[in-house]
Amino acid sequence: MFDKKLAIEILLQIQEGINRIQRRFEPISSSDDFLSTDDNLTKLDGICMMLITIGESLKNIDKVTHKTFLTNYPQVD
């Protein structure tokens, strides 16, 4: 059995990361918008870092659940 509390905490962190990405994308209407200002480039950098963090968190979920959680979702690589 795995630590469900820890797994839930990691999933909540992933959800917060997704929410943060969505908020940062709101003012962006095209990929060119990221290149239009330094502030938008900073947003792009932040979004990229959040995606990396989410990926690492998914690896942690796999570790914490002893590879039993993600097997329920075969569509997730």
Rosetta blueprint (number, residue, H / E / L):
1 M L
2 F L
3 D L
4 K H
5 K H
6 L H
7 A H
8 I H
9 E H
10 I H
11 L H
12 L H
13 Q H
14 I H
15 Q H
16 E H
17 G H
18 I H
19 N H
20 R H
21 I H
22 Q H
23 R H
24 R H
25 F H
26 E L
27 P L
28 I L
29 S L
30 S L
31 S H
32 D H
33 D H
34 F H
35 L H
36 S H
37 T L
38 D H
39 D H
40 N H
41 L H
42 T H
43 K H
44 L H
45 D H
46 G H
47 I H
48 C H
49 M H
50 M H
51 L H
52 I H
53 T H
54 I H
55 G H
56 E H
57 S H
58 L H
59 K H
60 N H
61 I H
62 D H
63 K H
64 V H
65 T L
66 H L
67 K L
68 T L
69 F L
70 L H
71 T H
72 N H
73 Y L
74 P L
75 Q L
76 V L
77 D L
